[in-house]
Amino acid sequence: MRVAVLASGRGSNLQAIIDAIEVGTVHATIVAVISNKKDSGALERARKHGVRDLFVDPKPFAGRPDSREVYDRELLEQLNKHDVELVLLAGYMKIVTGVLVNAYANRMMNIHPSLLPSFPGLDVQKKAIEWGCKLAGCTVHFVTEGVDEGPIILQAAVPILDDDTPEILAARILEQEHKIYPRAVQLFAEGRLRVEGRRVTIDQGTPVGQSIISAS
Ligand code: GRF
């Protein structure tokens, strides 16, 4: 399965997926890592692993009323060029438009560091602490035009402890992100995800697949 990863930052989720591919728990090939940030850690990680890295500069389109759509058309061209079957947003800090969402309906995933639908958007670990939540977590979901709104594929929960700072909580959540994102990608690769309206169900599949779901 041919995968592209869009990332803007340090790229630890990208790394988790690269690692899972390298040890054979995810059966996929990352054919491109694309970033809107030239100096992103994600592009550096791609280069280190011999994965095609691509910086697509948003600046030339800035100021146009349709700048986001034009940018996404540029990305779509790259995705088409490399026959990408699944797109993964991993810390991609640009809102994707209908141009990409429609071309990759139910074939584009995102990872978000909250238990959606609670706390979409930014600074979500801080918000969860401030709300007095006892649980936080992360969500892998399909991408729709509404930000952090698409059908939920997998979630993992962690406790919020009394002396947590947003940074400490984020690190606890991140550990889980690195588990559930590769797992979701492998479920997709095995053709086991069924989307019905808002709900995603997971086909039972082979014993090997089952052990992937129950792995901690
Ligand atoms: C992660 O917390 C992810 O959930 C969010 O952005 C962060 C990206 O981290 N969407 P990294 O770049 O994968 O390390």
Boltz pocket constraint, residues with backbone or C-beta under 6 A from the ligand:
constraints:
  - pocket:
      binder: B
      contacts: [[A, 7], [A, 9], [A, 10], [A, 11], [A, 12], [A, 13], [A, 14], [A, 89], [A, 90], [A, 91], [A, 92], [A, 111], [A, 112], [A, 113], [A, 138], [A, 174], [A, 177]]
      max_distance: 6.0
